[in-house]
Amino acid sequence: MIQNVETGRFERSLSALTAAGALVTAAEIFFEHDSASFGNKMMWIPVALGPVGAVAGVAGFFSHRMAKTALPVASAAIVANGLQGTYLHARGIAQKPGGWSNARYNMEMGPPLLAPLLVTMVGGMGLLAAILRREK
């Protein structure tokens, strides 16, 4: 694996993993937000960013130029949205009866606090792929 990082093969692999991760997380987010009836229009943003991240990841796998341009832009948007989602989920927990003083119950029954960080991690993989050296 270290040899793959040194020779640049890991950039392409990480780009492909970003594409797959973006699709899987977007699908999961769609089902979870659909069960909440997309009560807030902001819930559509991570669903829409999933295919964008997937396209950028695939493009980064096949093209060095896309790995250095489109992939970091899409990944940065995904990271920003994941951090925003963490804030919105924390706010949702605070708005439940009892708020943070009833944190254990509200974290189990309210919006999942740590789930948006999964999206952030997928975006982080894309950012990491963008800074790695490409195989010659």
N, C-alpha and C positions, 0 to 999 in steps of 0.2 A: 504494500500500500504506500509506503514511503517513496518507493521508486515511482509509483504512479503520480504522486504529488510532485516529485522532482521533475518528471518528464512532461507534465502537463496533462496527463490523461484524466486526472481527477476533475479538471475543469469541465470537461464534457460530461462526465458521469454525474457531477453535481448539478449541472444544467438539466439533465434528464430527470434526476430525482426531484428537482424543483418543479418541473412540469407535472410529474406524477403527483407530487404532494399537493400542488395547487388544485388539481382536479378532485382529488379525494377529499380534501378539506372543504372545497366549495360544495361538493355534494352533501357532505355531512352538515355543513352550515345551512344549506337549503332545507334539509329535512327538519333540523331543529328549529329554524326560524319559521318554517311553514307550520309547525305544531303550535307556534305562538301567533299564528295568523299574520305574520309580518306586521305586527302592531305599530312599528315605527319604520318609517321609510328608510332609515339608515341601515336597517337589516338587509337591504338588497345590495349594499356596497360590497361586502365580502363575497357574496354570491357572484356578482359581476366581475370582481377582480380575479376570481379563480381561473376562468378561461384566458384572461389576459396573461396571467402568470404562466399558464400552460403553454400558450403560444410563444411567449418570450423564452421559456425554458427550452422548447423544441428548437426554436430559431438559434438559441445560444449553443445548442448541441451541434448543429450543422454549420454554423457560421461564426467565425471569430469576431467579426464586426458586430454581430447581434449580441454576442456574449459580453461585449464591452459597452454597448449602447442601450439596446432595448431591455436586456435582462436586468441591469441595475436600476433602470427607471421603474420598471414594473415591480421589481422586488422592493424598492424603497416605498412605493405606494402600498404594497401589501403589508410591510412592516408598520408603516404609519397607521393603516387601518386596524391592524391587530392591537396596537397600543391604544387607539381610540376605543376599540371594542372592549378592552380590559377596563377602561374608565367607565364606559357606558354600562357594563355588567356590574361593576362595583356600585354605580349609582342606582341601578335597578335593585340590588340587594338592600341598599339603604332606604329605598322607598317602600319596601315591604313592611307589613306591620311589625313593629319592634325594631326595625332597622338593624344596625350593627350590634345593638345590645342583645339581639337574638340571632347572632351571626351564625351559629351552627345550624339552626333550623333554616334560616333564610338562604344560606349558601347551598343547602341541599335542595330546597324547594324553589329557589329563585333562579335567575340566570347563572350559568356556570362561570364562576369568576376566572378560572384559569384557561378555559377553552380558547379565548381569543389569542392567548400566547402561543398556541399551536400554529395559528396563521402567521404570527410574528416569526416563528421558527422557520417556516417554509420560506418566507421572504428573506430571512437571514441566510438561508442556504443559497438563494439566488445571488445575494450580495457577495457572499464568499466566493461563489463560482466566478463572479465577474472580476474579482481581484487576483484570482489564481492565474498562473502562466499556462498558456495553451501548448499542447503537444505540437512539435514541428514535423 
